[in-house]
Amino acid sequence: MPDLSVEAISRLSPSELIALIDQLEPTTDGLADIDIDEIARLIDPAKLKGDEFVRLISGLQRLSGGTVDIARMGPQTFARLISGASKGQLDEVLSRPELRALILGEIFRRMTTHLRKEKARDVNAVVHWRFSGGSGEGGYDRYETVIADGACTVNRDMANSSRVTITMPPQDFLRLITSNASAPVLFMTGKLKLRGDLPFAAGMLSMFDLPKP
């Protein structure tokens, strides 16, 4: 049985750590005691070689839903892991539907808890998100966020009329929500496209407590 203590894992090289994750299964003894947030803090994507970043995210996807649920990773740790990845690493992860779904799904799940209720108290709005290169209608992955009564809920079905529709590549979305890109710059360069209430869209992100890596 592998030693899954933080002390033991901290002594591993990046390649050794990825190899360990490759070995783990949801039924591995001792997995319930692993601190996924602490382990993720030890990982610097810049030090991973070849397909190791993809193998890392794939390992988390394989173990997700159990004791190593990615949802247990802290917001700053998650943001640092994503923002520290290179364009090539993100492109490779996002090219795989199951890993793309894991990353985007986790981001939108976290949006429900990062809403600044004091800023959204009087807001009632539906936002449709469309991410290019997806498997849905028209080649987009779609998410719907509903902000109402000081709460944010997320749907995959576009059940409501939107106040604004946002279309962009998922890579730029990841950069945006980890504070590594500016919405105005993305808009001016055509990477972020808006349809609907533009003034609302311009201030929308300020309603969320975006973690900084």
C-alpha positions as a printed NumPy array, in Angstrom:
array([[  0.   ,   0.   ,   0.   ],
       [  1.483,   3.401,  -0.927],
       [  2.258,   5.931,   1.777],
       [ -0.275,   8.729,   1.129],
       [  0.779,  11.029,   3.933],
       [  1.618,  14.621,   3.044],
       [  5.136,  14.079,   4.392],
       [  5.765,  11.123,   2.09 ],
       [  4.2  ,  12.767,  -0.95 ],
       [  6.144,  15.995,  -0.41 ],
       [  9.377,  14.036,  -0.915],
       [  8.322,  12.864,  -4.382],
       [  9.478,  14.496,  -7.584],
       [  6.719,  15.813,  -9.886],
       [  7.076,  12.741, -12.136],
       [  6.945,  10.387,  -9.146],
       [  3.831,  12.124,  -7.83 ],
       [  2.049,  11.769, -11.169],
       [  3.086,   8.104, -11.317],
       [  1.588,   7.617,  -7.841],
       [ -1.698,   9.21 ,  -8.889],
       [ -1.749,   6.893, -11.921],
       [ -1.673,   3.926,  -9.515],
       [ -4.518,   5.078,  -7.286],
       [ -8.032,   3.691,  -7.515],
       [-11.151,   4.839,  -5.631],
       [-10.828,   1.693,  -3.509],
       [ -7.143,   2.195,  -2.588],
       [ -6.584,   1.739,   1.174],
       [ -5.852,   5.011,   2.943],
       [ -7.307,   7.164,   0.189],
       [ -9.972,   8.494,   2.546],
       [ -7.264,  10.181,   4.621],
       [ -5.565,  11.979,   1.74 ],
       [ -5.664,  15.8  ,   1.822],
       [ -6.333,  16.658,  -1.821],
       [ -5.859,  20.376,  -1.214],
       [ -2.475,  19.887,   0.44 ],
       [ -1.366,  17.5  ,  -2.289],
       [ -2.423,  19.937,  -5.025],
       [ -0.384,  22.7  ,  -3.375],
       [  2.716,  20.589,  -3.961],
       [  2.132,  20.507,  -7.713],
       [  3.64 ,  23.165,  -9.961],
       [  2.3  ,  22.649, -13.494],
       [  5.401,  24.377, -14.882],
       [  7.521,  21.487, -13.568],
       [  5.404,  18.795, -15.21 ],
       [  6.714,  17.296, -18.43 ],
       [  5.037,  15.91 , -21.529],
       [  1.58 ,  14.585, -20.766],
       [  1.969,  14.724, -16.969],
       [ -0.514,  17.595, -16.516],
       [ -3.101,  15.68 , -18.53 ],
       [ -2.385,  12.561, -16.477],
       [ -2.853,  14.607, -13.297],
       [ -6.263,  15.936, -14.323],
       [ -7.224,  12.524, -15.7  ],
       [ -6.317,  10.944, -12.37 ],
       [ -8.479,  13.455, -10.518],
       [-11.327,  12.759, -12.932],
       [-10.998,   9.011, -12.355],
       [-11.066,   9.481,  -8.595],
       [-13.666,  12.27 ,  -8.524],
       [-16.899,  11.68 ,  -6.693],
       [-15.132,   9.68 ,  -4.011],
       [-12.836,  10.696,  -1.185],
       [-10.519,  12.563,  -3.556],
       [-13.3  ,  14.689,  -4.995],
       [-11.843,  17.753,  -6.713],
       [-14.525,  19.77 ,  -4.933],
       [-12.467,  19.364,  -1.744],
       [ -9.644,  21.394,  -3.261],
       [ -9.556,  24.961,  -1.917],
       [-10.446,  27.813,  -4.297],
       [ -6.975,  29.386,  -4.268],
       [ -5.326,  26.003,  -4.815],
       [ -7.656,  25.186,  -7.697],
       [ -7.074,  28.618,  -9.266],
       [ -3.291,  28.261,  -8.919],
       [ -3.342,  24.813, -10.539],
       [ -5.292,  26.11 , -13.531],
       [ -3.512,  29.447, -13.905],
       [ -0.086,  27.782, -13.62 ],
       [ -0.72 ,  25.513, -16.589],
       [  0.712,  26.468, -19.958],
       [ -1.442,  27.078, -23.016],
       [ -0.344,  23.713, -24.401],
       [ -1.27 ,  21.918, -21.176],
       [ -4.711,  23.53 , -21.08 ],
       [ -5.292,  22.875, -24.775],
       [ -4.531,  19.183, -24.256],
       [ -6.82 ,  18.885, -21.228],
       [ -9.672,  20.788, -22.888],
       [ -9.391,  18.637, -26.027],
       [-10.554,  15.639, -23.996],
       [-14.333,  15.811, -23.413],
       [-14.312,  14.093, -20.014],
       [-11.564,  16.365, -18.64 ],
       [-13.114,  19.469, -20.187],
       [-16.408,  18.57 , -18.473],
       [-14.618,  18.068, -15.157],
       [-12.873,  21.472, -15.228],
       [-15.797,  23.524, -16.532],
       [-18.269,  21.72 , -14.288],
       [-16.151,  22.403, -11.22 ],
       [-15.804,  26.087, -12.093],
       [-19.546,  26.535, -12.478],
       [-20.234,  24.561,  -9.313],
       [-17.958,  26.948,  -7.447],
       [-19.763,  29.958,  -8.914],
       [-22.778,  29.017,  -6.811],
       [-20.733,  29.495,  -3.624],
       [-18.636,  32.495,  -4.711],
       [-21.511,  34.881,  -5.366],
       [-21.229,  38.089,  -3.355],
       [-24.721,  38.175,  -1.943],
       [-24.492,  41.826,  -0.935],
       [-23.86 ,  42.793,  -4.556],
       [-26.398,  40.417,  -6.052],
       [-29.221,  40.998,  -3.586],
       [-31.354,  43.011,  -6.028],
       [-30.229,  41.258,  -9.221],
       [-32.411,  38.911, -11.22 ],
       [-30.654,  37.773, -14.363],
       [-30.024,  34.724, -16.524],
       [-26.658,  34.349, -18.244],
       [-26.003,  31.874, -21.023],
       [-22.41 ,  30.742, -21.543],
       [-21.242,  29.15 , -24.8  ],
       [-17.777,  27.611, -25.06 ],
       [-16.399,  26.864, -28.507],
       [-14.978,  23.476, -29.452],
       [-17.644,  21.618, -27.499],
       [-19.889,  18.676, -28.246],
       [-23.254,  20.389, -27.869],
       [-25.524,  22.1  , -30.354],
       [-23.574,  24.186, -32.851],
       [-20.263,  22.912, -31.475],
       [-20.622,  24.621, -28.082],
       [-20.662,  23.474, -24.483],
       [-23.417,  25.453, -22.789],
       [-24.068,  26.489, -19.204],
       [-26.789,  28.647, -17.732],
       [-26.327,  30.688, -14.569],
       [-29.389,  32.12 , -12.863],
       [-28.814,  34.923, -10.36 ],
       [-31.909,  35.611,  -8.26 ],
       [-32.72 ,  36.431,  -4.648],
       [-29.05 ,  36.652,  -3.703],
       [-28.229,  33.159,  -4.964],
       [-26.695,  31.627,  -8.076],
       [-27.793,  28.338,  -9.605],
       [-26.319,  26.538, -12.604],
       [-28.067,  24.493, -15.285],
       [-26.888,  22.642, -18.383],
       [-30.274,  23.099, -20.074],
       [-30.922,  26.579, -21.435],
       [-34.345,  26.733, -19.813],
       [-34.696,  30.507, -19.472],
       [-34.405,  33.561, -21.678],
       [-31.016,  35.156, -21.146],
       [-30.236,  38.723, -20.183],
       [-26.83 ,  38.235, -21.781],
       [-25.136,  35.46 , -23.77 ],
       [-21.361,  35.09 , -23.527],
       [-19.406,  33.164, -26.157],
       [-15.691,  32.44 , -25.848],
       [-13.029,  29.72 , -26.049],
       [-12.784,  27.755, -22.777],
       [ -9.045,  28.5  , -22.525],
       [ -9.761,  32.229, -22.303],
       [-12.558,  31.604, -19.817],
       [-10.108,  29.782, -17.537],
       [ -7.685,  32.691, -17.811],
       [-10.48 ,  35.145, -17.044],
       [-11.815,  33.498, -13.91 ],
       [ -8.301,  32.961, -12.502],
       [ -7.52 ,  36.682, -12.903],
       [ -5.016,  36.079, -15.707],
       [ -6.987,  37.902, -18.391],
       [ -9.042,  41.074, -18.665],
       [-12.631,  40.895, -19.898],
       [-12.371,  44.245, -21.75 ],
       [ -9.193,  43.106, -23.526],
       [-10.76 ,  39.767, -24.476],
       [-13.799,  41.638, -25.774],
       [-11.764,  44.157, -27.767],
       [ -9.691,  41.388, -29.369],
       [-12.777,  39.386, -30.344],
       [-12.084,  36.456, -28.029],
       [-15.122,  37.245, -25.884],
       [-18.419,  37.922, -27.639],
       [-21.494,  39.339, -25.963],
       [-25.128,  39.497, -26.954],
       [-27.74 ,  41.252, -24.842],
       [-27.339,  43.635, -21.907],
       [-23.729,  44.807, -22.328],
       [-23.637,  47.155, -19.281],
       [-24.802,  44.293, -17.062],
       [-22.213,  41.963, -18.588],
       [-19.447,  44.504, -17.964],
       [-20.061,  44.446, -14.206],
       [-21.195,  40.866, -13.78 ],
       [-17.895,  39.356, -12.635],
       [-17.705,  41.875,  -9.801],
       [-20.624,  40.006,  -8.236],
       [-18.367,  36.984,  -7.74 ],
       [-15.478,  36.543,  -5.334],
       [-12.97 ,  35.238,  -7.853],
       [-10.073,  33.403,  -6.17 ],
       [ -6.607,  34.674,  -6.977],
       [ -3.861,  32.067,  -7.36 ]])
